Amino acid sequence: MSRSLGVVVAVALVAACGPAPNELTLLFVGRSPTAHVSNVTWAPDPDRSRLVAFDDRLRIVHTIADPRLATPVAVAPLPAGRLIVTERTGEAVVVDAQSGKPVREWESPFPASLYATAGDHIVAARSPYFVQLVAEQGSEPLLWRLDTLGHPTHGIGTIHVPAIPYLAQLVNAGAVALDPADEDAVYFAPYVRDEILKLDATGATVWRAQRGLFPQEPDPRFMPPPPGKPRELKVVHAIVNIALALGTGRGGGAAHRLYVLDADSLLAQAPVNGREEFGPPFALPALNGDTVTLARYRGKVTLVNFWASWCDPCREEFPHMGALYRDFARKDFDIAAISDDVDDGKMRAFVREFGAPFPILVGGGKMKGTYHYRGLPYSVLLDRHGLIVQRIFGFGGAAEFSALRETIAKEIRAP
């Protein structure tokens, strides 16, 4: 696969390079770069909040799901069989590929970062999956070199500041790749420009490749707000590069070919995995003073919901929760709504405002540290045996609750 013009041709598809169809190395799945570790290729599956591992026949042989994997959008290999996973929100976590367990959080040098690795060499770029409009100075680094713990060691190059400084993040976000054969070389593909750069250790441009996609390529700009809506701003820009990888090229006399496959079909494979148990078990005070344990819900399909009074999506979600609670008999279905508020007064005011028909449990601000979810609301649907059926990150509106209602009914009918 070409190291210049061809490296991003399949960013929206699945690309695989290999000497034969039964010896494939996955490079991209959907819009995400993949990571090859221990004879399998790991890829993010953001729609299902998981990582998946493909063998050389592109069969899913393993999956990893965890509350810290809410919407994984990129994955890169680390030494010792570990993976660094980037969330859409910019957070990152190190996962052990063998055990499937998170090892530690990974602090991003930017508000959101995308990572490229080659052995002990790690580079971070501004993530093209989550771009904040933040003004920056021209002295800021374009990329960061990191040590194996994720600590920045030195910056590479300087960012480009457009005419509107608040679009600097957008202009300087992009995909990044490292060459294992040249530890000083960094390949960078800006998110909104038709180019791929090869940079040296100082950030100086060694070469620039362009594909001629646009006759003229201006910087992104704000559109004038529509009449009567002064706060509604839109940015005009073209998304060009979302991921970047270095292919194997040609070597050893063997020709390597590019295969374009259907990402949805690959990810829809159903691996034979048993359901995992929800944990750790909780024993929390309810507003009426009782102590409620997880064991109390055994025998019912249960939705464990984490929320807080300061969470706007939680306010939108609560009426749907109440309707869901009333749709099923208590012998079949229940809701454990756990507040993670620190302020008891605000929590109680929220409950009075919405008149929740289900019991409210008091988490006291300790739930995120216990269950490691990315944000609120966060829900986990459990079957009658306390095993996880589904994780739900955020609030997806009426359509999400319609689908959830069907899933609950199916679990209730299950033998």
N, C-alpha and C positions, 0 to 999 in steps of 0.2 A: 504494500500500500504506500502511496506516495507520501513523502514527508513534507511536502509543501502544499500544492493545490488540492490533493486528494484527501487530506486528513479529515476534512469536515463534510465530505459529500453525503455521508450517511448519518448526520447528527439527529435527524428526525426518524430514522429507521433503525433496523438492526443490521449491523455490518459484521461480517465474520471473515477472517483471513486464515488460510491454511493450505497445506499442500494437497489435501484431499477432503471431500465432504465429510468423512468420518473422523477428521482431525481438525476440528474448528476451534479457533480462539475468538471468543466474543469480544468485540471492541465497544459497541454501543447497544444499549437497549432503550428504545424510545429516544428521549432527549438526554440520556444519562450515560456517562462513561462507566466502564466496568473495571473489575480488579481480578487478576488471575492469582490465586493462592492455592498451593498444594493440589494441583491438577484439576481444580474446578474454577469456574469463573463466576464471581459474585456480581450481582446487579441489583440496583434499587428497584422496588416495585411500589412507588408512592401511593397509588390508588388503594393498595391493600395494606399499607403501613408495615412493610416487611422488606427483608433482603432475601434474594433467592440465589441458589447456587446451581449452575448448569454444568453437566459433564461434557465430554467431547462430542456427544451426539445431541447436544442441546436439550437434554432432558433435565427437569428440575429434580435434583437429588437431595436438596436440603433447603430449609427456610429458617429465618430468624425473625421473630416478632417480639417486641418489647415496648413498654410504654415510652421509652426514650426514642423509639423509632416511630415518630408520628407521620412525617411525610419525607422520607429519605429521597434525595434527588441525585446524589453522587456518592461514589465509593472509590477509595484508593487503597492499595496494599501498604502495610507497614511491616517492619521486620517481626520475626517470631510469630508469623501466622495471624497477624491482627489486621483489622480494617479500620480506616478512618471514614466515618459516614457523615456526610453533610446533610442537615435538615433544610427544608425550604425556607424556614425562618432564620437560617444563618447559624444556628447552633450546630455543634458537631460532637460526636461521641466515638470513642475507640471501642471496638467490639472484637472479642476473641472469636475467630472463625470456627475453631474446633468446638468450643463449648456453647457458642451462641450467646454468651453473656457480655453485657457492657463492662468494660474495664475501668474507664474513667471518662469524664467530660473533657473536651478538647477546646481550649479557649481560642477564639478566632482573632487574628490580628486586625481584621476589618469588621465592620458591622455584620457582614456575612462573607464567608470565604469558600473558595473552591480549591482543592489541593491536588498537586501532582507529586508523585513519589518515584524514586529509583534507588532501591537499597536504602541507605541511611540519608539520602538527599531528599529534602521536602521543600516544596515551594507553595506559597499561598497566593491566590489572586482574588480580587473582588468577585464574588459570586454573580454569575449572570442569571441565576434562578431567583434571587431576591435582591432587588436593587432599591436602595433608599436614596431619595433626593436630598443629599447633604452637601453643602458647600465645602470644598477642601482647598488647601493651599497648593501651589505648584511644586513645593518642596517635598510633598508627601511621596512615599515610595509607590511605584506602580505595582511591585510584587515584593513579597517578603521571603527570604530564606529562613527556615526553621530548623531547630535541632530535633532530635527524636522524641522529645517530650512536648514539642509544639511551641517552644519558646522562640520568638523572633531573634535572629542573630544579626541580620543586616538587611537593609532594603536594597532593591534592585531597580534602578532607573527612577524617573520622576513622572508623575501623572501629567496628563494634558488637561489644562483648565479651559473649558469652552467659554464662549462669550457670556453664557449664563452659568455662573459658578455652581448653582444648585444642580446642574446636570453633570457635574464632574464624575459622580459615582457611576452614572449611566455610561458615560464616554469611556471610562477606564475599567469597567467590569469586563470579564472575559474568561475564556477557557485557557488552560495552561497544561503543558506536557514537558517531561524531562527525557533526555536521551541517556540510557544507561551507559553508552559507550563514550559519552562526553559530559563529564560532571559539571562543566562550566556553562553548558548550553541550556537555554530555556526557550521553549517555543510558546508564544502567546498569541491568542486570536481574540482581538477586541470584539465585544458583544455587538456593537452597532457599526462596525466598519468592515468593508470588504478587503480584509488583509490578514495575513499571518506573518508574525515577526519571529525571527531568530535573534535572541539576545545573548550577549556574552555575560561573564560574571559581574560586570559593572552595570549592566543594563543597557549598554550601547547596542545599537542595531547592527547585526551582522548581515542580514538580508531581509527583504520584505517581499512577500508574494501577494499578488492581487489577481482576482478572477475576472475583473471587468463587468461586475454585476450591475453597476450603476454608472451612467455617463457623468454624473456629478454627485459628490458625496458630502453634503454639508453636515455640520454638527446638529444633534437633536435640538429642538426648540419648542417652546410652549406655544400652543394655539391660543388665540384670543378667547376669553370665556364667552359662552353664549349669552344673549340678552336676558337680563333678569337673574342670571346665575353667576355672580362675580367670583364665587369660590370654586367653580367647576373648571378645573384646569386639565388640559390634556397635552401630552407630549408627542410630537411628531418624530418618529425615528423608525428605522428598519432594523429588525432583529436579523443578524447575519450569522454569528457564531455562537453556539451554545455548548459545544464540547469539542475536545481535541484529543487525539491519540496518535502515537507513532506506531506505524505498522512494521511488520518484519521485513518488508522489502523483498529483494531477491538475494538468495544466498545458497551456497552449496549446490548450485546447478538446478535447483528446484524452483519452478515458477509458483508464485502464490497468487491466488485469485480472491476477488471480493464477492461475497454472497450477500444479497439483500433479502431478508426474511420478514415475516410479519410479527411485530413485537407483541401484539395483543394475544395472538395464538400461543406464542411461547409462554407468556406469563399466565395464561389461563390454565396451564397444566395443573392438575390437582395432585400434589404430592400426598402420599399416605402418611399423615402425621396425626397422632392422637391429640386431643385437646389438652391444654395445660391448665394447671390449677391456679386459681386466682390467689394472690397473696401479697404481703403477709395478712393473715386473718386480723380483723379489727375487733376491738371492744371499745365502743365509743358512747359517750353520754348523749341521750336524746334531749330535746327541749323540755320534755315532761319530767326529766330527772332519772329515767330508767337507763340502764346500761344495755346497749344493743350489740350483739355479737354477730359475726358473719354466719356462725353456725345456725342462727335463728332462721335464716333464709333457705337452708338446705331443704330440698324437696319442692321448691318453687323455681320457676324461671325468674331471674332477678336482674334488674338493671341497677348497677352501682354507679351513681352519678356524683361527680365532684364539681362543686360550684363555689362562687363567692359573690357577695353583694356588689363588689366593685367591677364585676365582669359584665360588660354590656351584652355579649352574646348569651350569657346565662339568663339575663332578663328576657331576652327573646325566646329562649328555649323553655322556660318554666311553664308557660301555658300549655305547650305541647306535651310536656311531662305530665301535667295534671290530666289532660285528655287521655293520654296513654294509660295512666293509672286506672281511670274509670272504665276503660274498655274491657278489662279482664277481671275475672273473679280472683279474690285474695287467695284462694286455695291453689291457684295456678301461677299467679304473677305478683311480684312486689317490686318496690323501688326503695333503695337505700340511698337517700340524698344526703351527701356529706358536705357540709360547709367547711371551706378552708379559710374562713374569715378569722382575723385576729381580733377585730373589734366586735364584741358581743352585741352591742347596741345596734350597730348597722346590720348585723346578721338578722336580728329579731325584727327590725323594721322592714327588711326585705321580705321576710316570711309573712308578716302582717299584710304587706302590700299585695302579695300574690296569693295568699290564702292556700298554701300548698296542702293538698288532701293526704299526702303521704308523710311518714315520719321524717323529721329533720335531725340528722346526727351532727355533732359538733366536733370538727377536726382540729380547731384551734390553731390554724396556720402551720400544722405539722405534716399535712398530707402530701405535699409535693416532695418533701424530703423522704417520705416513706415509700411513695409509689412512683416517683420519678417521671411523672407526666410532663409534657412540654408546655401545656397551657390549659386554660379553662374555657368552656366546659370540657370535661373528659369523662366518658362513660365506658363501662365494661359490662357487656351482657353475659350473664352466667346461665348455664343450663341447670337442671334440677339437682345435679351432682356437684355444683359449685365450680364447674369447669368453664373456661372462657370460650364463648361462641364468637364474640366479635368485640373489637375495640372501636370506639367512636371518638375521634378527635375534633373538637370544635362543634359548631352548630351548623347543620346543613339545611335547615329550613323544613318546610312541610313535606317535601319529597323524601328527605332522609327519614322522617318519622313514619311516613307511609310504608317505606321499605322495612323499617324497624318493626312496625306493627305486624307485618307479614312474617318476619323472621321469628318473632315471639310466638305467634300463633302456630307456626310450624314446630317450634321447640315444645310447646305445650302438647301438641298432638303426638309427638315422638314417643315411642314405647320406652 
